[in-house]
């Protein structure tokens, strides 16, 4: 059996922070941290990116591929040519007799 049957598990720090955010004290702390981040990112933009990626993960870039079946057909033909070349190379190697 494979797969994650229990669902995606959060890391312990994520669970703690999530619980903290639901309290008044936690909400004030989040606002204070956000203000501090804005001040820091003014002279160190990389810090802003680092903090966001730490909390929310890296941004996902969507890529659209056009060509559909034509592209997959070209890939299939290339793989077939590689397999044929490999088989030809095996046929022409001297065997140990």
N, CA, C and O atoms as a MOPAC input file, in Angstrom:
PM7 MOZYME 1SCF
protein

 N      0.84400 1    -1.16300 1     0.00000 1
 C      0.00000 1     0.00000 1     0.00000 1
 C      0.89400 1     1.23100 1     0.00000 1
 O      1.89400 1     1.26400 1     0.71600 1
 N      0.55100 1     2.24600 1    -0.79100 1
 C      1.37400 1     3.43600 1    -0.85200 1
 C      0.49800 1     4.67000 1    -0.72300 1
 O     -0.72900 1     4.57900 1    -0.75100 1
 N      1.11900 1     5.79000 1    -0.58500 1
 C      0.38300 1     7.03600 1    -0.44800 1
 C      0.28600 1     7.45500 1     0.99500 1
 O      0.56700 1     6.67600 1     1.90600 1
 N     -0.11000 1     8.67700 1     1.19300 1
 C     -0.24700 1     9.21700 1     2.54000 1
 C     -1.71800 1     9.16700 1     2.91500 1
 O     -2.47200 1    10.08800 1     2.60200 1
 N     -2.12600 1     8.10900 1     3.57700 1
 C     -3.53400 1     7.91500 1     3.89600 1
 C     -4.02800 1     8.86600 1     4.97300 1
 O     -5.22300 1     9.15800 1     5.01900 1
 N     -3.16000 1     9.35500 1     5.83300 1
 C     -3.58800 1    10.23100 1     6.91700 1
 C     -3.63400 1    11.69700 1     6.48800 1
 O     -3.94700 1    12.56100 1     7.30800 1
 N     -3.34000 1    11.99100 1     5.25900 1
 C     -3.34900 1    13.36900 1     4.78700 1
 C     -2.01300 1    14.04200 1     5.02300 1
 O     -1.08400 1    13.43900 1     5.56000 1
 N     -1.92800 1    15.27900 1     4.62100 1
 C     -0.67700 1    16.02400 1     4.75900 1
 C     -0.49100 1    16.42500 1     6.21700 1
 O     -1.38700 1    17.01800 1     6.81800 1
 N      0.63600 1    16.11400 1     6.77000 1
 C      0.92000 1    16.44100 1     8.16200 1
 C      1.66900 1    17.75400 1     8.24100 1
 O      2.57600 1    18.02600 1     7.45300 1
 N      1.26800 1    18.56200 1     9.21300 1
 C      1.94900 1    19.83200 1     9.42100 1
 C      3.16700 1    19.60800 1    10.29800 1
 O      3.21900 1    18.67700 1    11.10100 1
 N      4.11000 1    20.45500 1    10.12900 1
 C      5.29100 1    20.41300 1    10.98300 1
 C      4.90900 1    21.00800 1    12.33000 1
 O      4.01700 1    21.85400 1    12.39800 1
 N      5.56200 1    20.58600 1    13.39400 1
 C      5.18600 1    21.04500 1    14.73600 1
 C      5.15700 1    22.56200 1    14.88700 1
 O      4.23500 1    23.09800 1    15.50200 1
 N      6.14200 1    23.25800 1    14.34000 1
 C      6.17400 1    24.71300 1    14.49400 1
 C      4.98500 1    25.35000 1    13.78800 1
 O      4.45100 1    26.35100 1    14.26700 1
 N      4.56000 1    24.79000 1    12.66000 1
 C      3.40400 1    25.32100 1    11.93600 1
 C      2.14400 1    25.18800 1    12.77000 1
 O      1.32200 1    26.10300 1    12.80300 1
 N      1.98500 1    24.06000 1    13.44100 1
 C      0.81300 1    23.84700 1    14.28600 1
 C      0.79000 1    24.83400 1    15.44800 1
 O     -0.26100 1    25.38100 1    15.78300 1
 N      1.94300 1    25.05800 1    16.05700 1
 C      2.04100 1    25.99600 1    17.18300 1
 C      1.71100 1    27.41500 1    16.72200 1
 O      0.94800 1    28.12400 1    17.37900 1
 N      2.28400 1    27.82400 1    15.59600 1
 C      2.03300 1    29.16400 1    15.08900 1
 C      0.57000 1    29.35100 1    14.69200 1
 O     -0.01100 1    30.41300 1    14.91700 1
 N     -0.01500 1    28.31800 1    14.10300 1
 C     -1.42200 1    28.40100 1    13.71000 1
 C     -2.30800 1    28.59400 1    14.94200 1
 O     -3.24200 1    29.39500 1    14.91100 1
 N     -2.02300 1    27.87200 1    16.01600 1
 C     -2.79600 1    28.03500 1    17.25400 1
 C     -2.58000 1    29.42900 1    17.83800 1
 O     -3.52000 1    30.03400 1    18.35400 1
 N     -1.36300 1    29.94000 1    17.76400 1
 C     -1.06000 1    31.25700 1    18.31200 1
 C     -1.80400 1    32.35300 1    17.56500 1
 O     -2.26400 1    33.31300 1    18.18300 1
 N     -1.92900 1    32.23200 1    16.26800 1
 C     -2.58100 1    33.25100 1    15.45200 1
 C     -4.05700 1    33.41300 1    15.82800 1
 O     -4.64200 1    34.47100 1    15.59700 1
 N     -4.64600 1    32.39000 1    16.39400 1
 C     -6.06200 1    32.45700 1    16.76100 1
 C     -6.29000 1    33.09100 1    18.12600 1
 O     -7.41000 1    33.06700 1    18.63700 1
 N     -5.24400 1    33.65800 1    18.72600 1
 C     -5.38400 1    34.35400 1    20.00500 1
 C     -5.14200 1    35.83900 1    19.77900 1
 O     -4.49500 1    36.23100 1    18.80800 1
 N     -5.67200 1    36.67100 1    20.69100 1
 C     -5.45500 1    38.12100 1    20.59100 1
 C     -3.96800 1    38.45100 1    20.64200 1
 O     -3.47400 1    39.26600 1    19.86400 1
 N     -3.26200 1    37.80400 1    21.57200 1
 C     -1.81900 1    38.02800 1    21.72100 1
 C     -1.08400 1    37.65100 1    20.43900 1
 O     -0.17500 1    38.36000 1    20.00500 1
 N     -1.47900 1    36.54000 1    19.83900 1
 C     -0.85200 1    36.08100 1    18.60800 1
 C     -1.09700 1    37.02800 1    17.45800 1
 O     -0.19700 1    37.27800 1    16.65600 1
 N     -2.31000 1    37.56300 1    17.36400 1
 C     -2.62500 1    38.50400 1    16.29900 1
 C     -1.79100 1    39.77900 1    16.43700 1
 O     -1.31200 1    40.32400 1    15.44200 1
 N     -1.62000 1    40.24600 1    17.66800 1
 C     -0.76800 1    41.43000 1    17.88700 1
 C      0.68000 1    41.11100 1    17.49400 1
 O      1.36300 1    41.94400 1    16.89700 1
 N      1.14000 1    39.90900 1    17.83100 1
 C      2.51800 1    39.52100 1    17.49500 1
 C      2.70500 1    39.44800 1    15.98200 1
 O      3.74600 1    39.85600 1    15.46700 1
 N      1.70900 1    38.93200 1    15.26900 1
 C      1.79900 1    38.84100 1    13.81000 1
 C      1.85200 1    40.23600 1    13.20400 1
 O      2.64600 1    40.48000 1    12.29600 1
 N      1.02300 1    41.15200 1    13.68600 1
 C      1.04100 1    42.52200 1    13.17100 1
 C      2.38300 1    43.19200 1    13.45300 1
 O      2.91600 1    43.89300 1    12.59300 1
 N      2.92400 1    42.98700 1    14.63200 1
 C      4.22000 1    43.56000 1    14.98500 1
 C      5.31700 1    43.00300 1    14.06500 1
 O      6.17100 1    43.74800 1    13.58500 1
 N      5.28100 1    41.68700 1    13.82800 1
 C      6.28000 1    41.05800 1    12.94700 1
 C      6.14100 1    41.57500 1    11.51400 1
 O      7.14200 1    41.79200 1    10.83200 1
 N      4.89600 1    41.77000 1    11.05800 1
 C      4.67600 1    42.27800 1     9.69800 1
 C      5.23600 1    43.68700 1     9.55200 1
 O      5.86200 1    44.01400 1     8.54400 1
 N      5.00500 1    44.52700 1    10.57200 1
 C      5.55300 1    45.89100 1    10.52700 1
 C      7.08500 1    45.86000 1    10.49500 1
 O      7.71200 1    46.59900 1     9.73600 1
 N      7.66900 1    45.01000 1    11.31700 1
 C      9.12500 1    44.89200 1    11.35200 1
 C      9.66100 1    44.40400 1    10.00800 1
 O     10.69700 1    44.86800 1     9.53400 1
 N      8.94700 1    43.47100 1     9.40800 1
 C      9.37700 1    42.95200 1     8.10600 1
 C      9.36700 1    44.06700 1     7.06700 1
 O     10.27400 1    44.15400 1     6.24000 1
 N      8.35400 1    44.91400 1     7.10600 1
 C      8.30000 1    46.02700 1     6.15500 1
 C      9.49100 1    46.96100 1     6.34000 1
 O     10.07100 1    47.43200 1     5.36200 1
 N      9.85800 1    47.22900 1     7.59300 1
 C     11.01800 1    48.09000 1     7.84400 1
 C     12.29500 1    47.44500 1     7.31700 1
 O     13.09900 1    48.10700 1     6.66000 1
 N     12.48700 1    46.16300 1     7.59700 1
 C     13.69700 1    45.45100 1     7.17400 1
 C     13.75600 1    45.34300 1     5.65800 1
 O     14.82600 1    45.50400 1     5.07000 1
 N     12.62400 1    45.07400 1     5.01800 1
 C     12.63800 1    44.87500 1     3.56700 1
 C     12.95600 1    46.16700 1     2.83300 1
 O     13.32000 1    46.13700 1     1.65700 1
 N     12.82100 1    47.31000 1     3.51800 1
 C     13.18500 1    48.58000 1     2.88500 1
 C     14.66100 1    48.65100 1     2.56200 1
 O     15.03400 1    49.22800 1     1.54100 1
 N     15.51200 1    48.08300 1     3.39600 1
 C     16.94900 1    48.11100 1     3.11800 1
 C     17.52300 1    46.73400 1     2.82700 1
 O     18.70900 1    46.61700 1     2.51500 1
 N     16.71900 1    45.70200 1     2.92100 1
 C     17.18200 1    44.35000 1     2.58600 1
 C     16.02100 1    43.55400 1     1.97300 1
 O     15.39600 1    42.74800 1     2.66300 1
 N     15.72500 1    43.77400 1     0.67700 1
 C     14.58800 1    43.10600 1     0.04000 1
 C     14.68600 1    41.57300 1     0.07800 1
 O     13.65900 1    40.89500 1     0.08200 1
 N     15.88100 1    41.03300 1     0.10700 1
 C     16.03800 1    39.57500 1     0.14400 1
 C     15.46200 1    39.00500 1     1.43300 1
 O     14.98200 1    37.87200 1     1.44500 1
 N     15.50400 1    39.77600 1     2.52000 1
 C     14.95000 1    39.31400 1     3.78700 1
 C     13.44100 1    39.12200 1     3.67500 1
 O     12.88700 1    38.17200 1     4.22800 1
 N     12.78900 1    40.01500 1     2.96900 1
 C     11.34400 1    39.89400 1     2.77700 1
 C     11.00200 1    38.60600 1     2.02800 1
 O     10.07200 1    37.89000 1     2.40000 1
 N     11.75500 1    38.32200 1     0.98000 1
 C     11.54200 1    37.09300 1     0.21900 1
 C     11.81300 1    35.87200 1     1.07800 1
 O     11.04600 1    34.90900 1     1.05200 1
 N     12.89000 1    35.90300 1     1.83500 1
 C     13.23900 1    34.78100 1     2.71100 1
 C     12.12900 1    34.50000 1     3.71800 1
 O     11.73200 1    33.35100 1     3.90900 1
 N     11.63100 1    35.54900 1     4.35900 1
 C     10.58200 1    35.36000 1     5.35800 1
 C      9.30300 1    34.80300 1     4.73500 1
 O      8.68600 1    33.89500 1     5.29000 1
 N      8.90400 1    35.34500 1     3.58300 1
 C      7.68500 1    34.85500 1     2.94000 1
 C      7.82600 1    33.39000 1     2.54600 1
 O      6.91000 1    32.59600 1     2.75800 1
 N      8.97300 1    33.03400 1     1.97400 1
 C      9.17700 1    31.64900 1     1.55800 1
 C      9.25100 1    30.71200 1     2.76100 1
 O      8.84400 1    29.55400 1     2.67400 1
 N      9.77000 1    31.21000 1     3.88200 1
 C      9.83400 1    30.38800 1     5.08400 1
 C      8.44200 1    30.09600 1     5.60800 1
 O      8.15500 1    28.97200 1     6.02200 1
 N      7.58200 1    31.09300 1     5.59400 1
 C      6.24200 1    30.94400 1     6.14900 1
 C      5.28600 1    30.27300 1     5.16400 1
 O      4.53500 1    29.37300 1     5.53900 1
 N      5.31500 1    30.71200 1     3.90900 1
 C      4.31100 1    30.26000 1     2.94300 1
 C      4.84000 1    29.31800 1     1.87800 1
 O      4.05100 1    28.75400 1     1.11900 1
 N      6.13400 1    29.13000 1     1.79900 1
 C      6.70600 1    28.29200 1     0.76000 1
 C      7.05100 1    29.11500 1    -0.46900 1
 O      6.65200 1    30.27300 1    -0.58800 1
 N      7.79000 1    28.50900 1    -1.37200 1
 C      8.20300 1    29.21000 1    -2.58700 1
 C      7.00500 1    29.41400 1    -3.50100 1
 O      6.04900 1    28.63900 1    -3.48400 1
 N      7.07700 1    30.48300 1    -4.30800 1
 C      6.02800 1    30.74300 1    -5.27300 1
 C      6.03600 1    29.66000 1    -6.34700 1
 O      7.08900 1    29.14900 1    -6.72800 1
 N      4.86100 1    29.33000 1    -6.81600 1
 C      4.72500 1    28.33400 1    -7.87000 1
 C      4.58700 1    29.08100 1    -9.18800 1
 O      3.74300 1    29.96500 1    -9.32900 1
 N      5.41900 1    28.71800 1   -10.14300 1
 C      5.34900 1    29.34500 1   -11.45200 1
 C      4.60900 1    28.41700 1   -12.39900 1
 O      4.97700 1    27.25500 1   -12.57400 1
 N      3.57200 1    28.94600 1   -12.99700 1
 C      2.80800 1    28.14400 1   -13.95400 1
 C      3.46800 1    28.22900 1   -15.32400 1
 O      3.88700 1    29.30200 1   -15.76000 1
 N      3.55200 1    27.10400 1   -15.98500 1
 C      4.14100 1    27.06000 1   -17.31600 1
 C      3.13100 1    26.41300 1   -18.24200 1
 O      2.62300 1    25.32700 1   -17.96400 1
 N      2.84700 1    27.07900 1   -19.33000 1
 C      1.90000 1    26.53300 1   -20.29800 1
 C      2.68400 1    25.98400 1   -21.48000 1
 O      3.51600 1    26.67700 1   -22.06700 1
 N      2.40800 1    24.74200 1   -21.81900 1
 C      3.10700 1    24.09100 1   -22.92000 1
 C      2.14300 1    23.94300 1   -24.07400 1
 O      1.04400 1    23.41000 1   -23.92000 1
 N      2.56000 1    24.41300 1   -25.22000 1
 C      1.73700 1    24.26000 1   -26.41000 1
 C      2.40200 1    23.26400 1   -27.33500 1
 O      3.61900 1    23.08600 1   -27.28600 1
 N      1.64400 1    22.63500 1   -28.14900 1
 C      2.19400 1    21.66900 1   -29.08100 1
 C      1.49500 1    20.33200 1   -28.94300 1
 O      1.39700 1    19.57000 1   -29.90500 1
 N      1.01600 1    20.05200 1   -27.75700 1
 C      0.20400 1    18.87600 1   -27.48900 1
 C      0.76400 1    17.58700 1   -28.04000 1
 O      1.88500 1    17.19300 1   -27.71900 1
 N     -0.02800 1    16.93100 1   -28.87600 1
 C      0.32900 1    15.61600 1   -29.39600 1
 C      1.55900 1    15.66000 1   -30.29300 1
 O      2.32800 1    14.70100 1   -30.34400 1
 N      1.74200 1    16.75600 1   -30.99100 1
 C      2.91000 1    16.85500 1   -31.85700 1
 C      4.19200 1    16.74600 1   -31.03500 1
 O      5.12600 1    16.04700 1   -31.42900 1
 N      4.23900 1    17.42800 1   -29.91000 1
 C      5.40800 1    17.37700 1   -29.05600 1
 C      5.60700 1    15.96900 1   -28.49200 1
 O      6.72200 1    15.44800 1   -28.50800 1
 N      4.53900 1    15.35500 1   -27.99800 1
 C      4.68600 1    14.01100 1   -27.44300 1
 C      5.07500 1    13.00300 1   -28.52000 1
 O      5.80600 1    12.05400 1   -28.23500 1
 N      4.60100 1    13.18900 1   -29.74500 1
 C      4.98000 1    12.29200 1   -30.84300 1
 C      6.46900 1    12.43900 1   -31.15600 1
 O      7.14600 1    11.44600 1   -31.42300 1
 N      6.98100 1    13.66400 1   -31.12500 1
 C      8.40300 1    13.87800 1   -31.38000 1
 C      9.25300 1    13.23300 1   -30.29400 1
 O     10.29500 1    12.64400 1   -30.58100 1
 N      8.80800 1    13.34500 1   -29.05600 1
 C      9.54500 1    12.72400 1   -27.95200 1
 C      9.52800 1    11.20600 1   -28.10000 1
 O     10.55400 1    10.55200 1   -27.91400 1
 N      8.38500 1    10.65100 1   -28.43000 1
 C      8.27200 1     9.19700 1   -28.61400 1
 C      9.20000 1     8.71900 1   -29.73200 1
 O      9.87100 1     7.69700 1   -29.58500 1
 N      9.24000 1     9.46100 1   -30.85900 1
 C     10.12100 1     9.07100 1   -31.97000 1
 C     11.58700 1     9.16800 1   -31.56400 1
 O     12.39000 1     8.31400 1   -31.93800 1
 N     11.94300 1    10.20200 1   -30.79900 1
 C     13.32600 1    10.34700 1   -30.34000 1
 C     13.71200 1     9.19100 1   -29.43300 1
 O     14.81700 1     8.66000 1   -29.54700 1
 N     12.82100 1     8.79200 1   -28.53400 1
 C     13.09900 1     7.65500 1   -27.65500 1
 C     13.25400 1     6.37100 1   -28.46600 1
 O     14.10200 1     5.53200 1   -28.16400 1
 N     12.43800 1     6.23200 1   -29.48100 1
 C     12.51800 1     5.03500 1   -30.33000 1
 C     13.86100 1     5.00500 1   -31.06900 1
 O     14.48900 1     3.95100 1   -31.17200 1
 N     14.29900 1     6.15600 1   -31.58200 1
 C     15.59200 1     6.20900 1   -32.27900 1
 C     16.73200 1     5.86800 1   -31.32100 1
 O     17.66700 1     5.16200 1   -31.69900 1
 N     16.66300 1     6.36100 1   -30.08500 1
 C     17.69300 1     6.03700 1   -29.09600 1
 C     17.72800 1     4.54100 1   -28.79600 1
 O     18.80100 1     3.94500 1   -28.69500 1
 N     16.55400 1     3.94200 1   -28.65600 1
 C     16.48800 1     2.50800 1   -28.38100 1
 C     17.05300 1     1.71500 1   -29.55400 1
 O     17.77900 1     0.74200 1   -29.34900 1
 N     16.73300 1     2.11700 1   -30.77200 1
 C     17.24600 1     1.42300 1   -31.95800 1
 C     18.77100 1     1.56500 1   -32.04300 1
 O     19.47100 1     0.60600 1   -32.36800 1
 N     19.27700 1     2.76200 1   -31.74900 1
 C     20.72700 1     2.98400 1   -31.79000 1
 C     21.40900 1     2.13000 1   -30.73100 1
 O     22.48100 1     1.57800 1   -30.97900 1
 N     20.80800 1     2.01600 1   -29.56800 1
 C     21.35400 1     1.19300 1   -28.49800 1
 C     21.38100 1    -0.28000 1   -28.91700 1
 O     22.36800 1    -0.97900 1   -28.68700 1
 N     20.30500 1    -0.74000 1   -29.52600 1
 C     20.23600 1    -2.14100 1   -29.98100 1
 C     21.25600 1    -2.40800 1   -31.07900 1
 O     21.88600 1    -3.46500 1   -31.10300 1
 N     21.41900 1    -1.44000 1   -31.99800 1
 C     22.41900 1    -1.60400 1   -33.06200 1
 C     23.82300 1    -1.67400 1   -32.47600 1
 O     24.64800 1    -2.46200 1   -32.93800 1
 N     24.10000 1    -0.86300 1   -31.47000 1
 C     25.41700 1    -0.85300 1   -30.83600 1
 C     25.68400 1    -2.19500 1   -30.15800 1
 O     26.81000 1    -2.69000 1   -30.19600 1
 N     24.66800 1    -2.78700 1   -29.54000 1
 C     24.83900 1    -4.09300 1   -28.89400 1
 C     25.08000 1    -5.18800 1   -29.92500 1
 O     25.84500 1    -6.11900 1   -29.67000 1
 N     24.43700 1    -5.08800 1   -31.08500 1
 C     24.60100 1    -6.09200 1   -32.13800 1
 C     26.00300 1    -6.06800 1   -32.74100 1
 O     26.49100 1    -7.09200 1   -33.22100 1
 N     26.64600 1    -4.91600 1   -32.71900 1
 C     27.96300 1    -4.78100 1   -33.35200 1
 C     29.12900 1    -4.88300 1   -32.37200 1
 O     30.27700 1    -4.70200 1   -32.77800 1
 N     28.87400 1    -5.16300 1   -31.10800 1
 C     29.98000 1    -5.33200 1   -30.16800 1
 C     30.47300 1    -6.75300 1   -30.23000 1
 O     29.67300 1    -7.68400 1   -30.31400 1
 N     31.79600 1    -6.94000 1   -30.19000 1
 C     32.33500 1    -8.30600 1   -30.22200 1
 C     31.95700 1    -9.02500 1   -28.92500 1
 O     32.07400 1    -8.47900 1   -27.82800 1
 N     31.50400 1   -10.25600 1   -29.09100 1
 C     31.12900 1   -11.02100 1   -27.90500 1
 C     32.31400 1   -11.82300 1   -27.40400 1
 O     33.20900 1   -12.17200 1   -28.17400 1
 N     32.31800 1   -12.11100 1   -26.13100 1
 C     33.38800 1   -12.91800 1   -25.52000 1
 C     33.04500 1   -14.38400 1   -25.72400 1
 O     32.16400 1   -14.91800 1   -25.05000 1
 N     33.72700 1   -15.02600 1   -26.63500 1
 C     33.46200 1   -16.44300 1   -26.89300 1
 C     34.63700 1   -17.28200 1   -26.51500 1
 O     34.59600 1   -18.50300 1   -26.66200 1

